[in-house]
Amino acid sequence: MASNTELFERAARVIPGGVNSPVRAFRAVGGTPRFIARGEGAHIIDAEGRRYIDYIGSWGPMILGHGHPAVLEAVRQAAAEGFSFGAPTEREIELAEEILKLVPSMDQVRLVSSGTEATMSAIRLARGATGRAKFIKFEGCYHGHTDALLVKAGSGLATFGHPTSAGVTPGAAADTVVLEYNNVAQLEAAFAQHGQELACAIVEPIAGNMNFVRASVPFMAALRRLCTQHGALLVLDEVMTGFRVGLGSAQAHYAALIPGFAPDISVFGKVIGGGMPLAAFGAKRAVMQHLAPLGGVYQAGTLSGNPVATACGLATLREIQKPGFFDALSARTRQLVEGLKAVAAENGVPFSADCEGGMFGFFLLPELPQNYTAVMTTDKERFNRFFHAMLDAGVYLAPALYEAGFVSAAHTGADIDATLAAARAALL
Ligand SMILES: Cc1ncc(COP(=O)(O)O)c(C=O)c1O
């Protein structure tokens, strides 16, 4: 049996950094990544046979845990029928209908294969529909690795962005306005300055890529109002929050708090594929009719609406609609978050935590941060020590302080108790 270290060394010879997505390399926390051999419910088992309680869940998709029998059966059946045809299938309609039933802000969706592809297409659609070039994004929100979205704020108010990656040209970043999350004054100023040129604003309603930071209600309300006033589209990136924070996703949560609230374009991924490569973007018909083959905005994909992925997503969406599903998932997540707060309080550790549905975040900070700068004031060394102590105790948390965590329906009270016992020792 090869060890994690041996596998990592072998991987690093043939795959840059030994991984196919950077955060898997444990660079933020140090140490050797675990190579996962298999998953069982709320647990993952590594190449050395060690078992972990999994709070990553493939970064969100595995809301039912690993190997849910109904999903497994749907995937087996679909795989036997054929992997891919490059022609339409009935299951794509079923999945689209299922998503639209749960998200009333959309009349139509287009299925794609990754969140990156979905957000990239949503921005193109917004630009095509409005005939405008610029758009707003917020520091700390991640929307995939499209050039125009790999951009950070310049110095000063409402300046245009600077690339955060080599290989992104200043030209690709030039139309991206990067603002601080939850900063209403800055948002007002940016719209006053660029309003007529803005195609859209894209936002994670609950940001899961700077750990877990909610858009405040005044911020989200201002965003909606300013987009409408200036003829820009509001794009909610629900790749992470979609069908994860509740059955109606984060937009239902904000619609309950802000009268008349709805996004113009929504982007989904992760849960709608149940762990298979599948994502989607959707809007009202008037916006979606700009897409090819109806309109002039081109977008396509060989594997879009893949038969096996749609079967996996559909089976997952059907499970999460069963009565009481989100009540139970939310209660389990709250049990974890409240437990962690209590353990931290016992030990006098500065700590704050938040959750919604099956998504949570915790900070080694006394107050919940409201933006990226505040998140990054976390004591990194302390977080890394905590992460490794938890990992050694069989609890697999996200290997970076700026990532959210995920609880699945397969997590039991015993899993939470074991996690809290590990935290009690780790937080000392
Ligand atoms: C909010 C959000 N948008 C977009 C993406 C990109 O999705 P993908 O990794 O499937 O390309 C992610 C990925 O984590 C995400 O969290």
The ligand as an SDF file (V2000), in Angstrom:
LIG
                    3D

 16 16  0  0  0  0  0  0  0  0999 V2000
  -18.9620   30.6440   -5.7210 C   0  0  0  0  0  0  0  0  0  0  0  0
  -18.1930   29.8740   -6.7410 C   0  0  0  0  0  0  0  0  0  0  0  0
  -18.3080   30.1950   -8.0330 N   0  0  0  0  0  0  0  0  0  0  0  0
  -17.6600   29.5220   -8.9960 C   0  0  0  0  0  0  0  0  0  0  0  0
  -16.8110   28.4810   -8.6880 C   0  0  0  0  0  0  0  0  0  0  0  0
  -16.0920   27.7510   -9.7700 C   0  0  0  0  0  0  0  0  0  0  0  0
  -16.6300   26.4730   -9.9160 O   0  0  0  0  0  0  0  0  0  0  0  0
  -15.7630   25.2830  -10.5320 P   0  0  0  0  0  0  0  0  0  0  0  0
  -14.6850   24.9670   -9.5610 O   0  0  0  0  0  0  0  0  0  0  0  0
  -16.7670   24.1710  -10.7120 O   0  0  0  0  0  0  0  0  0  0  0  0
  -15.2300   25.7630  -11.8360 O   0  0  0  0  0  0  0  0  0  0  0  0
  -16.6600   28.1070   -7.3540 C   0  0  0  0  0  0  0  0  0  0  0  0
  -15.7640   27.0020   -6.9820 C   0  0  0  0  0  0  0  0  0  0  0  0
  -15.4750   26.7230   -5.8550 O   0  0  0  0  0  0  0  0  0  0  0  0
  -17.3540   28.8210   -6.3600 C   0  0  0  0  0  0  0  0  0  0  0  0
  -17.2410   28.5140   -5.0590 O   0  0  0  0  0  0  0  0  0  0  0  0
  1  2  1  0
  2  3  1  0
  2 15  2  0
  3  4  2  0
  4  5  1  0
  5  6  1  0
  5 12  2  0
  6  7  1  0
  7  8  1  0
  8  9  2  0
  8 10  1  0
  8 11  1  0
 12 13  1  0
 12 15  1  0
 13 14  2  0
 15 16  1  0
M  END
$$$$
